């Protein structure tokens, strides 16, 4: 079996002859490779917010909701968000989440100070 060399011309020829859905999948895969985005672990289970809360050791799901954990969620066919634990842990370590945590701390300290007066 002869294998064609991997060139841009070969790719474009295959791309243009593929159905639209396959073209979109090829573009998405190409962008992930070029951006060096690691493949997600598809064996990792998708968790509900309640299950994720328990898995991460939070007392109540509202703590995660306040941290805008929805940004790490995945919706399938417009349904409720599901979360991969690794993606949620990565988000909780991100600078965006750290800024939210700091803002929540400032608000809590301000409220406690007002109550003590």
Backbone as XML, in Angstrom:
<?xml version="1.0"?>
<chain id="A" units="angstrom">
  <residue number="1" name="UNK">
    <atom name="N" x="0.833" y="-1.184" z="0.000"/>
    <atom name="CA" x="0.000" y="0.000" z="0.000"/>
    <atom name="C" x="0.877" y="1.247" z="0.000"/>
  </residue>
  <residue number="2" name="UNK">
    <atom name="N" x="0.650" y="2.125" z="-0.952"/>
    <atom name="CA" x="1.442" y="3.340" z="-1.090"/>
    <atom name="C" x="0.879" y="4.433" z="-0.182"/>
  </residue>
  <residue number="3" name="UNK">
    <atom name="N" x="1.760" y="5.119" z="0.525"/>
    <atom name="CA" x="1.353" y="6.216" z="1.397"/>
    <atom name="C" x="1.769" y="7.524" z="0.755"/>
  </residue>
  <residue number="4" name="UNK">
    <atom name="N" x="0.847" y="8.445" z="0.606"/>
    <atom name="CA" x="1.162" y="9.756" z="0.054"/>
    <atom name="C" x="1.931" y="10.566" z="1.083"/>
  </residue>
  <residue number="5" name="UNK">
    <atom name="N" x="2.875" y="11.393" z="0.620"/>
    <atom name="CA" x="3.628" y="12.219" z="1.564"/>
    <atom name="C" x="2.697" y="13.255" z="2.210"/>
  </residue>
  <residue number="6" name="UNK">
    <atom name="N" x="3.003" y="13.596" z="3.421"/>
    <atom name="CA" x="2.192" y="14.590" z="4.130"/>
    <atom name="C" x="2.645" y="15.991" z="3.732"/>
  </residue>
  <residue number="7" name="UNK">
    <atom name="N" x="1.918" y="16.571" z="2.827"/>
    <atom name="CA" x="2.197" y="17.932" z="2.381"/>
    <atom name="C" x="0.916" y="18.743" z="2.497"/>
  </residue>
  <residue number="8" name="UNK">
    <atom name="N" x="1.068" y="20.033" z="2.413"/>
    <atom name="CA" x="-0.101" y="20.904" z="2.482"/>
    <atom name="C" x="-1.016" y="20.672" z="1.282"/>
  </residue>
  <residue number="9" name="UNK">
    <atom name="N" x="-0.437" y="20.475" z="0.112"/>
    <atom name="CA" x="-1.248" y="20.201" z="-1.079"/>
    <atom name="C" x="-2.061" y="18.924" z="-0.914"/>
  </residue>
  <residue number="10" name="UNK">
    <atom name="N" x="-1.435" y="17.886" z="-0.363"/>
    <atom name="CA" x="-2.143" y="16.630" z="-0.131"/>
    <atom name="C" x="-3.282" y="16.847" z="0.860"/>
  </residue>
  <residue number="11" name="UNK">
    <atom name="N" x="-3.003" y="17.594" z="1.950"/>
    <atom name="CA" x="-4.021" y="17.865" z="2.959"/>
    <atom name="C" x="-5.193" y="18.640" z="2.352"/>
  </residue>
  <residue number="12" name="UNK">
    <atom name="N" x="-4.891" y="19.680" z="1.590"/>
    <atom name="CA" x="-5.953" y="20.499" z="1.001"/>
    <atom name="C" x="-6.804" y="19.672" z="0.042"/>
  </residue>
  <residue number="13" name="UNK">
    <atom name="N" x="-6.175" y="18.793" z="-0.728"/>
    <atom name="CA" x="-6.932" y="17.917" z="-1.625"/>
    <atom name="C" x="-7.883" y="17.011" z="-0.860"/>
  </residue>
  <residue number="14" name="UNK">
    <atom name="N" x="-7.407" y="16.419" z="0.221"/>
    <atom name="CA" x="-8.261" y="15.560" z="1.042"/>
    <atom name="C" x="-9.341" y="16.380" z="1.739"/>
  </residue>
  <residue number="15" name="UNK">
    <atom name="N" x="-8.967" y="17.582" z="2.201"/>
    <atom name="CA" x="-9.902" y="18.447" z="2.919"/>
    <atom name="C" x="-11.066" y="18.856" z="2.019"/>
  </residue>
  <residue number="16" name="UNK">
    <atom name="N" x="-10.769" y="19.290" z="0.816"/>
    <atom name="CA" x="-11.826" y="19.776" z="-0.070"/>
    <atom name="C" x="-12.768" y="18.668" z="-0.524"/>
  </residue>
  <residue number="17" name="UNK">
    <atom name="N" x="-12.306" y="17.424" z="-0.524"/>
    <atom name="CA" x="-13.167" y="16.325" z="-0.955"/>
    <atom name="C" x="-13.961" y="15.705" z="0.201"/>
  </residue>
  <residue number="18" name="UNK">
    <atom name="N" x="-13.705" y="16.157" z="1.415"/>
    <atom name="CA" x="-14.388" y="15.590" z="2.593"/>
    <atom name="C" x="-15.720" y="16.296" z="2.828"/>
  </residue>
  <residue number="19" name="UNK">
    <atom name="N" x="-16.666" y="15.623" z="3.502"/>
    <atom name="CA" x="-17.925" y="16.288" z="3.879"/>
    <atom name="C" x="-17.656" y="17.423" z="4.874"/>
  </residue>
  <residue number="20" name="UNK">
    <atom name="N" x="-18.610" y="18.331" z="4.952"/>
    <atom name="CA" x="-18.450" y="19.524" z="5.796"/>
    <atom name="C" x="-18.120" y="19.171" z="7.247"/>
  </residue>
  <residue number="21" name="UNK">
    <atom name="N" x="-18.799" y="18.198" z="7.815"/>
    <atom name="CA" x="-18.563" y="17.849" z="9.223"/>
    <atom name="C" x="-17.132" y="17.361" z="9.434"/>
  </residue>
  <residue number="22" name="UNK">
    <atom name="N" x="-16.603" y="16.604" z="8.468"/>
    <atom name="CA" x="-15.217" y="16.127" z="8.574"/>
    <atom name="C" x="-14.232" y="17.283" z="8.383"/>
  </residue>
  <residue number="23" name="UNK">
    <atom name="N" x="-14.590" y="18.250" z="7.536"/>
    <atom name="CA" x="-13.736" y="19.423" z="7.360"/>
    <atom name="C" x="-13.613" y="20.187" z="8.676"/>
  </residue>
  <residue number="24" name="UNK">
    <atom name="N" x="-14.752" y="20.358" z="9.364"/>
    <atom name="CA" x="-14.740" y="21.073" z="10.646"/>
    <atom name="C" x="-13.926" y="20.318" z="11.694"/>
  </residue>
  <residue number="25" name="UNK">
    <atom name="N" x="-14.062" y="18.999" z="11.719"/>
    <atom name="CA" x="-13.292" y="18.186" z="12.660"/>
    <atom name="C" x="-11.797" y="18.291" z="12.360"/>
  </residue>
  <residue number="26" name="UNK">
    <atom name="N" x="-11.435" y="18.296" z="11.085"/>
    <atom name="CA" x="-10.025" y="18.418" z="10.700"/>
    <atom name="C" x="-9.463" y="19.773" z="11.108"/>
  </residue>
  <residue number="27" name="UNK">
    <atom name="N" x="-10.243" y="20.829" z="10.921"/>
    <atom name="CA" x="-9.787" y="22.158" z="11.324"/>
    <atom name="C" x="-9.604" y="22.246" z="12.834"/>
  </residue>
  <residue number="28" name="UNK">
    <atom name="N" x="-10.564" y="21.704" z="13.581"/>
    <atom name="CA" x="-10.467" y="21.734" z="15.044"/>
    <atom name="C" x="-9.243" y="20.962" z="15.523"/>
  </residue>
  <residue number="29" name="UNK">
    <atom name="N" x="-8.999" y="19.797" z="14.934"/>
    <atom name="CA" x="-7.832" y="18.991" z="15.317"/>
    <atom name="C" x="-6.543" y="19.715" z="14.957"/>
  </residue>
  <residue number="30" name="UNK">
    <atom name="N" x="-6.510" y="20.352" z="13.805"/>
    <atom name="CA" x="-5.315" y="21.089" z="13.384"/>
    <atom name="C" x="-5.012" y="22.233" z="14.340"/>
  </residue>
  <residue number="31" name="UNK">
    <atom name="N" x="-6.035" y="22.953" z="14.729"/>
    <atom name="CA" x="-5.834" y="24.078" z="15.645"/>
    <atom name="C" x="-5.338" y="23.590" z="16.999"/>
  </residue>
  <residue number="32" name="UNK">
    <atom name="N" x="-5.916" y="22.481" z="17.500"/>
    <atom name="CA" x="-5.445" y="21.931" z="18.782"/>
    <atom name="C" x="-3.968" y="21.554" z="18.704"/>
  </residue>
  <residue number="33" name="UNK">
    <atom name="N" x="-3.556" y="20.957" z="17.608"/>
    <atom name="CA" x="-2.150" y="20.557" z="17.449"/>
    <atom name="C" x="-1.258" y="21.783" z="17.363"/>
  </residue>
  <residue number="34" name="UNK">
    <atom name="N" x="-1.656" y="22.771" z="16.564"/>
    <atom name="CA" x="-0.846" y="23.976" z="16.418"/>
    <atom name="C" x="-0.747" y="24.765" z="17.714"/>
  </residue>
  <residue number="35" name="UNK">
    <atom name="N" x="-1.819" y="24.765" z="18.500"/>
    <atom name="CA" x="-1.817" y="25.475" z="19.784"/>
    <atom name="C" x="-1.238" y="24.630" z="20.914"/>
  </residue>
  <residue number="36" name="UNK">
    <atom name="N" x="-0.854" y="23.403" z="20.602"/>
    <atom name="CA" x="-0.296" y="22.460" z="21.574"/>
    <atom name="C" x="-1.240" y="22.210" z="22.743"/>
  </residue>
  <residue number="37" name="UNK">
    <atom name="N" x="-2.526" y="22.083" z="22.437"/>
    <atom name="CA" x="-3.529" y="21.767" z="23.452"/>
    <atom name="C" x="-3.510" y="20.255" z="23.659"/>
  </residue>
  <residue number="38" name="UNK">
    <atom name="N" x="-3.310" y="19.788" z="24.904"/>
    <atom name="CA" x="-3.285" y="18.337" z="25.120"/>
    <atom name="C" x="-4.659" y="17.718" z="24.896"/>
  </residue>
  <residue number="39" name="UNK">
    <atom name="N" x="-4.646" y="16.494" z="24.431"/>
    <atom name="CA" x="-5.898" y="15.754" z="24.232"/>
    <atom name="C" x="-6.545" y="15.537" z="25.599"/>
  </residue>
  <residue number="40" name="UNK">
    <atom name="N" x="-7.849" y="15.710" z="25.680"/>
    <atom name="CA" x="-8.529" y="15.467" z="26.949"/>
    <atom name="C" x="-8.647" y="13.970" z="27.172"/>
  </residue>
  <residue number="41" name="UNK">
    <atom name="N" x="-8.659" y="13.590" z="28.416"/>
    <atom name="CA" x="-8.756" y="12.175" z="28.759"/>
    <atom name="C" x="-10.207" y="11.750" z="28.612"/>
  </residue>
  <residue number="42" name="UNK">
    <atom name="N" x="-10.497" y="11.048" z="27.537"/>
    <atom name="CA" x="-11.876" y="10.658" z="27.275"/>
    <atom name="C" x="-12.327" y="9.526" z="28.191"/>
  </residue>
  <residue number="43" name="UNK">
    <atom name="N" x="-11.396" y="8.870" z="28.869"/>
    <atom name="CA" x="-11.763" y="7.813" z="29.808"/>
    <atom name="C" x="-12.214" y="8.384" z="31.150"/>
  </residue>
  <residue number="44" name="UNK">
    <atom name="N" x="-11.923" y="9.645" z="31.371"/>
    <atom name="CA" x="-12.301" y="10.292" z="32.625"/>
    <atom name="C" x="-13.809" y="10.534" z="32.618"/>
  </residue>
  <residue number="45" name="UNK">
    <atom name="N" x="-14.492" y="10.168" z="33.692"/>
    <atom name="CA" x="-15.954" y="10.309" z="33.699"/>
    <atom name="C" x="-16.389" y="11.774" z="33.747"/>
  </residue>
  <residue number="46" name="UNK">
    <atom name="N" x="-17.557" y="12.024" z="33.201"/>
    <atom name="CA" x="-18.170" y="13.344" z="33.291"/>
    <atom name="C" x="-18.998" y="13.383" z="34.566"/>
  </residue>
  <residue number="47" name="UNK">
    <atom name="N" x="-18.785" y="14.405" z="35.386"/>
    <atom name="CA" x="-19.441" y="14.513" z="36.685"/>
    <atom name="C" x="-20.465" y="15.635" z="36.685"/>
  </residue>
  <residue number="48" name="UNK">
    <atom name="N" x="-21.519" y="15.456" z="37.461"/>
    <atom name="CA" x="-22.464" y="16.543" z="37.688"/>
    <atom name="C" x="-21.826" y="17.523" z="38.654"/>
  </residue>
  <residue number="49" name="UNK">
    <atom name="N" x="-22.432" y="18.673" z="38.847"/>
    <atom name="CA" x="-21.891" y="19.659" z="39.781"/>
    <atom name="C" x="-21.845" y="19.097" z="41.198"/>
  </residue>
  <residue number="50" name="UNK">
    <atom name="N" x="-22.882" y="18.369" z="41.594"/>
    <atom name="CA" x="-22.910" y="17.777" z="42.943"/>
    <atom name="C" x="-21.796" y="16.745" z="43.104"/>
  </residue>
  <residue number="51" name="UNK">
    <atom name="N" x="-21.596" y="15.905" z="42.097"/>
    <atom name="CA" x="-20.538" y="14.892" z="42.162"/>
    <atom name="C" x="-19.157" y="15.547" z="42.178"/>
  </residue>
  <residue number="52" name="UNK">
    <atom name="N" x="-18.994" y="16.603" z="41.385"/>
    <atom name="CA" x="-17.719" y="17.318" z="41.347"/>
    <atom name="C" x="-17.432" y="17.978" z="42.687"/>
  </residue>
  <residue number="53" name="UNK">
    <atom name="N" x="-18.457" y="18.544" z="43.297"/>
    <atom name="CA" x="-18.298" y="19.178" z="44.610"/>
    <atom name="C" x="-17.763" y="18.178" z="45.614"/>
  </residue>
  <residue number="54" name="UNK">
    <atom name="N" x="-18.350" y="17.006" z="45.643"/>
    <atom name="CA" x="-17.914" y="15.959" z="46.568"/>
    <atom name="C" x="-16.502" y="15.477" z="46.223"/>
  </residue>
  <residue number="55" name="UNK">
    <atom name="N" x="-16.209" y="15.294" z="44.948"/>
    <atom name="CA" x="-14.898" y="14.801" z="44.525"/>
    <atom name="C" x="-13.778" y="15.773" z="44.872"/>
  </residue>
  <residue number="56" name="UNK">
    <atom name="N" x="-14.073" y="17.082" z="44.812"/>
    <atom name="CA" x="-13.058" y="18.092" z="45.105"/>
    <atom name="C" x="-12.990" y="18.455" z="46.581"/>
  </residue>
  <residue number="57" name="UNK">
    <atom name="N" x="-13.923" y="17.957" z="47.383"/>
    <atom name="CA" x="-13.885" y="18.190" z="48.820"/>
    <atom name="C" x="-14.521" y="19.495" z="49.277"/>
  </residue>
  <residue number="58" name="UNK">
    <atom name="N" x="-15.372" y="20.079" z="48.466"/>
    <atom name="CA" x="-16.088" y="21.279" z="48.881"/>
    <atom name="C" x="-17.324" y="20.870" z="49.666"/>
  </residue>
  <residue number="59" name="UNK">
    <atom name="N" x="-17.771" y="21.746" z="50.577"/>
    <atom name="CA" x="-18.940" y="21.425" z="51.397"/>
    <atom name="C" x="-20.246" y="21.536" z="50.627"/>
  </residue>
  <residue number="60" name="UNK">
    <atom name="N" x="-20.326" y="22.531" z="49.737"/>
    <atom name="CA" x="-21.576" y="22.770" z="49.025"/>
    <atom name="C" x="-21.255" y="23.265" z="47.621"/>
  </residue>
  <residue number="61" name="UNK">
    <atom name="N" x="-22.136" y="22.947" z="46.681"/>
    <atom name="CA" x="-21.887" y="23.303" z="45.281"/>
    <atom name="C" x="-21.866" y="24.805" z="45.040"/>
  </residue>
  <residue number="62" name="UNK">
    <atom name="N" x="-22.460" y="25.591" z="45.939"/>
    <atom name="CA" x="-22.485" y="27.041" z="45.721"/>
    <atom name="C" x="-21.074" y="27.635" z="45.758"/>
  </residue>
  <residue number="63" name="UNK">
    <atom name="N" x="-20.164" y="26.998" z="46.492"/>
    <atom name="CA" x="-18.779" y="27.486" z="46.519"/>
    <atom name="C" x="-18.176" y="27.413" z="45.118"/>
  </residue>
  <residue number="64" name="UNK">
    <atom name="N" x="-18.403" y="26.305" z="44.428"/>
    <atom name="CA" x="-17.898" y="26.166" z="43.062"/>
    <atom name="C" x="-18.631" y="27.115" z="42.118"/>
  </residue>
  <residue number="65" name="UNK">
    <atom name="N" x="-19.918" y="27.290" z="42.353"/>
    <atom name="CA" x="-20.704" y="28.189" z="41.503"/>
    <atom name="C" x="-20.177" y="29.619" z="41.616"/>
  </residue>
  <residue number="66" name="UNK">
    <atom name="N" x="-19.835" y="30.049" z="42.823"/>
    <atom name="CA" x="-19.296" y="31.390" z="43.030"/>
    <atom name="C" x="-17.954" y="31.566" z="42.328"/>
  </residue>
  <residue number="67" name="UNK">
    <atom name="N" x="-17.206" y="30.468" z="42.200"/>
    <atom name="CA" x="-15.910" y="30.525" z="41.518"/>
    <atom name="C" x="-16.052" y="30.422" z="40.000"/>
  </residue>
  <residue number="68" name="UNK">
    <atom name="N" x="-17.291" y="30.392" z="39.519"/>
    <atom name="CA" x="-17.605" y="30.323" z="38.087"/>
    <atom name="C" x="-17.027" y="29.059" z="37.436"/>
  </residue>
  <residue number="69" name="UNK">
    <atom name="N" x="-17.216" y="27.931" z="38.128"/>
    <atom name="CA" x="-16.729" y="26.649" z="37.628"/>
    <atom name="C" x="-17.397" y="26.284" z="36.304"/>
  </residue>
  <residue number="70" name="UNK">
    <atom name="N" x="-18.487" y="26.940" z="35.968"/>
    <atom name="CA" x="-19.190" y="26.662" z="34.722"/>
    <atom name="C" x="-18.255" y="26.816" z="33.517"/>
  </residue>
  <residue number="71" name="UNK">
    <atom name="N" x="-17.226" y="27.643" z="33.657"/>
    <atom name="CA" x="-16.278" y="27.853" z="32.561"/>
    <atom name="C" x="-15.532" y="26.563" z="32.205"/>
  </residue>
  <residue number="72" name="UNK">
    <atom name="N" x="-15.451" y="25.625" z="33.141"/>
    <atom name="CA" x="-14.745" y="24.360" z="32.896"/>
    <atom name="C" x="-15.696" y="23.250" z="32.478"/>
  </residue>
  <residue number="73" name="UNK">
    <atom name="N" x="-16.985" y="23.544" z="32.400"/>
    <atom name="CA" x="-17.982" y="22.521" z="32.092"/>
    <atom name="C" x="-18.174" y="22.295" z="30.607"/>
  </residue>
  <residue number="74" name="UNK">
    <atom name="N" x="-18.795" y="21.169" z="30.311"/>
    <atom name="CA" x="-19.125" y="20.816" z="28.929"/>
    <atom name="C" x="-20.609" y="20.513" z="28.862"/>
  </residue>
  <residue number="75" name="UNK">
    <atom name="N" x="-21.277" y="21.101" z="27.888"/>
    <atom name="CA" x="-22.700" y="20.824" z="27.688"/>
    <atom name="C" x="-22.851" y="19.913" z="26.480"/>
  </residue>
  <residue number="76" name="UNK">
    <atom name="N" x="-23.668" y="18.905" z="26.609"/>
    <atom name="CA" x="-23.914" y="17.974" z="25.516"/>
    <atom name="C" x="-25.351" y="18.136" z="25.071"/>
  </residue>
  <residue number="77" name="UNK">
    <atom name="N" x="-25.558" y="18.526" z="23.838"/>
    <atom name="CA" x="-26.881" y="18.693" z="23.236"/>
    <atom name="C" x="-27.754" y="19.650" z="24.045"/>
  </residue>
  <residue number="78" name="UNK">
    <atom name="N" x="-27.142" y="20.701" z="24.562"/>
    <atom name="CA" x="-27.900" y="21.715" z="25.269"/>
    <atom name="C" x="-28.333" y="21.327" z="26.667"/>
  </residue>
  <residue number="79" name="UNK">
    <atom name="N" x="-27.846" y="20.216" z="27.173"/>
    <atom name="CA" x="-28.227" y="19.764" z="28.507"/>
    <atom name="C" x="-27.426" y="20.452" z="29.595"/>
  </residue>
  <residue number="80" name="UNK">
    <atom name="N" x="-27.560" y="19.928" z="30.796"/>
    <atom name="CA" x="-26.814" y="20.491" z="31.918"/>
    <atom name="C" x="-25.321" y="20.257" z="31.737"/>
  </residue>
  <residue number="81" name="UNK">
    <atom name="N" x="-24.558" y="21.122" z="32.369"/>
    <atom name="CA" x="-23.112" y="20.999" z="32.265"/>
    <atom name="C" x="-22.624" y="19.754" z="32.987"/>
  </residue>
  <residue number="82" name="UNK">
    <atom name="N" x="-21.603" y="19.148" z="32.428"/>
    <atom name="CA" x="-20.897" y="18.033" z="33.046"/>
    <atom name="C" x="-19.427" y="18.439" z="33.114"/>
  </residue>
  <residue number="83" name="UNK">
    <atom name="N" x="-18.716" y="17.906" z="34.078"/>
    <atom name="CA" x="-17.349" y="18.338" z="34.345"/>
    <atom name="C" x="-16.401" y="17.155" z="34.394"/>
  </residue>
  <residue number="84" name="UNK">
    <atom name="N" x="-15.215" y="17.344" z="33.838"/>
    <atom name="CA" x="-14.129" y="16.394" z="34.039"/>
    <atom name="C" x="-13.322" y="16.932" z="35.219"/>
  </residue>
  <residue number="85" name="UNK">
    <atom name="N" x="-12.992" y="16.044" z="36.136"/>
    <atom name="CA" x="-12.296" y="16.480" z="37.342"/>
    <atom name="C" x="-10.996" y="17.194" z="37.004"/>
  </residue>
  <residue number="86" name="UNK">
    <atom name="N" x="-10.236" y="16.671" z="36.060"/>
    <atom name="CA" x="-8.950" y="17.281" z="35.709"/>
    <atom name="C" x="-9.137" y="18.698" z="35.157"/>
  </residue>
  <residue number="87" name="UNK">
    <atom name="N" x="-10.160" y="18.903" z="34.331"/>
    <atom name="CA" x="-10.420" y="20.239" z="33.781"/>
    <atom name="C" x="-10.842" y="21.206" z="34.886"/>
  </residue>
  <residue number="88" name="UNK">
    <atom name="N" x="-11.642" y="20.715" z="35.827"/>
    <atom name="CA" x="-12.079" y="21.566" z="36.940"/>
    <atom name="C" x="-10.896" y="21.940" z="37.830"/>
  </residue>
  <residue number="89" name="UNK">
    <atom name="N" x="-10.025" y="20.974" z="38.118"/>
    <atom name="CA" x="-8.851" y="21.264" z="38.944"/>
    <atom name="C" x="-7.927" y="22.253" z="38.241"/>
  </residue>
  <residue number="90" name="UNK">
    <atom name="N" x="-7.780" y="22.094" z="36.937"/>
    <atom name="CA" x="-6.955" y="23.020" z="36.158"/>
    <atom name="C" x="-7.546" y="24.426" z="36.212"/>
  </residue>
  <residue number="91" name="UNK">
    <atom name="N" x="-8.866" y="24.538" z="36.071"/>
    <atom name="CA" x="-9.515" y="25.848" z="36.137"/>
    <atom name="C" x="-9.331" y="26.475" z="37.520"/>
  </residue>
  <residue number="92" name="UNK">
    <atom name="N" x="-9.475" y="25.679" z="38.576"/>
    <atom name="CA" x="-9.365" y="26.223" z="39.933"/>
    <atom name="C" x="-7.959" y="26.752" z="40.223"/>
  </residue>
  <residue number="93" name="UNK">
    <atom name="N" x="-6.958" y="26.306" z="39.468"/>
    <atom name="CA" x="-5.581" y="26.790" z="39.632"/>
    <atom name="C" x="-5.262" y="27.946" z="38.688"/>
  </residue>
  <residue number="94" name="UNK">
    <atom name="N" x="-6.183" y="28.279" z="37.804"/>
    <atom name="CA" x="-5.938" y="29.298" z="36.775"/>
    <atom name="C" x="-5.930" y="30.707" z="37.364"/>
  </residue>
  <residue number="95" name="UNK">
    <atom name="N" x="-5.263" y="31.634" z="36.686"/>
    <atom name="CA" x="-5.256" y="33.035" z="37.147"/>
    <atom name="C" x="-6.654" y="33.649" z="37.200"/>
  </residue>
  <residue number="96" name="UNK">
    <atom name="N" x="-7.521" y="33.278" z="36.274"/>
    <atom name="CA" x="-8.886" y="33.828" z="36.280"/>
    <atom name="C" x="-9.620" y="33.436" z="37.554"/>
  </residue>
  <residue number="97" name="UNK">
    <atom name="N" x="-9.488" y="32.198" z="37.959"/>
    <atom name="CA" x="-10.145" y="31.738" z="39.190"/>
    <atom name="C" x="-9.503" y="32.371" z="40.419"/>
  </residue>
  <residue number="98" name="UNK">
    <atom name="N" x="-8.197" y="32.539" z="40.394"/>
    <atom name="CA" x="-7.512" y="33.173" z="41.524"/>
    <atom name="C" x="-7.992" y="34.608" z="41.721"/>
  </residue>
  <residue number="99" name="UNK">
    <atom name="N" x="-8.253" y="35.307" z="40.620"/>
    <atom name="CA" x="-8.787" y="36.675" z="40.722"/>
    <atom name="C" x="-10.175" y="36.667" z="41.351"/>
  </residue>
  <residue number="100" name="UNK">
    <atom name="N" x="-10.997" y="35.711" z="40.978"/>
    <atom name="CA" x="-12.343" y="35.596" z="41.551"/>
    <atom name="C" x="-12.239" y="35.301" z="43.038"/>
  </residue>
  <residue number="101" name="UNK">
    <atom name="N" x="-11.348" y="34.397" z="43.424"/>
    <atom name="CA" x="-11.166" y="34.071" z="44.850"/>
    <atom name="C" x="-10.754" y="35.303" z="45.647"/>
  </residue>
  <residue number="102" name="UNK">
    <atom name="N" x="-9.820" y="36.071" z="45.080"/>
    <atom name="CA" x="-9.357" y="37.272" z="45.774"/>
    <atom name="C" x="-10.485" y="38.292" z="45.919"/>
  </residue>
  <residue number="103" name="UNK">
    <atom name="N" x="-11.292" y="38.452" z="44.892"/>
    <atom name="CA" x="-12.432" y="39.370" z="44.955"/>
    <atom name="C" x="-13.437" y="38.911" z="46.012"/>
  </residue>
  <residue number="104" name="UNK">
    <atom name="N" x="-13.709" y="37.620" z="46.073"/>
    <atom name="CA" x="-14.626" y="37.091" z="47.092"/>
    <atom name="C" x="-14.080" y="37.318" z="48.498"/>
  </residue>
  <residue number="105" name="UNK">
    <atom name="N" x="-12.762" y="37.155" z="48.671"/>
    <atom name="CA" x="-12.145" y="37.421" z="49.983"/>
    <atom name="C" x="-12.304" y="38.882" z="50.366"/>
  </residue>
  <residue number="106" name="UNK">
    <atom name="N" x="-12.070" y="39.796" z="49.403"/>
    <atom name="CA" x="-12.217" y="41.228" z="49.693"/>
    <atom name="C" x="-13.643" y="41.558" z="50.110"/>
  </residue>
  <residue number="107" name="UNK">
    <atom name="N" x="-14.610" y="41.005" z="49.395"/>
    <atom name="CA" x="-16.016" y="41.262" z="49.734"/>
    <atom name="C" x="-16.354" y="40.714" z="51.112"/>
  </residue>
  <residue number="108" name="UNK">
    <atom name="N" x="-15.868" y="39.509" z="51.426"/>
    <atom name="CA" x="-16.156" y="38.904" z="52.722"/>
    <atom name="C" x="-15.530" y="39.722" z="53.850"/>
  </residue>
  <residue number="109" name="UNK">
    <atom name="N" x="-14.282" y="40.162" z="53.679"/>
    <atom name="CA" x="-13.619" y="40.971" z="54.711"/>
    <atom name="C" x="-14.333" y="42.297" z="54.921"/>
  </residue>
  <residue number="110" name="UNK">
    <atom name="N" x="-14.777" y="42.903" z="53.814"/>
    <atom name="CA" x="-15.494" y="44.171" z="53.918"/>
    <atom name="C" x="-16.800" y="43.974" z="54.676"/>
  </residue>
  <residue number="111" name="UNK">
    <atom name="N" x="-17.521" y="42.916" z="54.374"/>
    <atom name="CA" x="-18.780" y="42.625" z="55.044"/>
    <atom name="C" x="-18.556" y="42.332" z="56.535"/>
  </residue>
  <residue number="112" name="UNK">
    <atom name="N" x="-17.521" y="41.554" z="56.852"/>
    <atom name="CA" x="-17.227" y="41.260" z="58.261"/>
    <atom name="C" x="-16.840" y="42.521" z="59.027"/>
  </residue>
  <residue number="113" name="UNK">
    <atom name="N" x="-16.117" y="43.413" z="58.359"/>
    <atom name="CA" x="-15.715" y="44.668" z="58.992"/>
    <atom name="C" x="-16.939" y="45.536" z="59.271"/>
  </residue>
  <residue number="114" name="UNK">
    <atom name="N" x="-17.876" y="45.594" z="58.322"/>
    <atom name="CA" x="-19.093" y="46.387" z="58.500"/>
    <atom name="C" x="-19.960" y="45.813" z="59.624"/>
  </residue>
  <residue number="115" name="UNK">
    <atom name="N" x="-20.005" y="44.499" z="59.733"/>
    <atom name="CA" x="-20.799" y="43.863" z="60.791"/>
    <atom name="C" x="-20.211" y="44.090" z="62.178"/>
  </residue>
  <residue number="116" name="UNK">
    <atom name="N" x="-18.886" y="44.197" z="62.259"/>
    <atom name="CA" x="-18.253" y="44.359" z="63.556"/>
    <atom name="C" x="-18.369" y="45.793" z="64.087"/>
  </residue>
  <residue number="117" name="UNK">
    <atom name="N" x="-18.718" y="46.726" z="63.235"/>
    <atom name="CA" x="-18.849" y="48.127" z="63.681"/>
    <atom name="C" x="-20.102" y="48.365" z="64.429"/>
  </residue>
</chain>
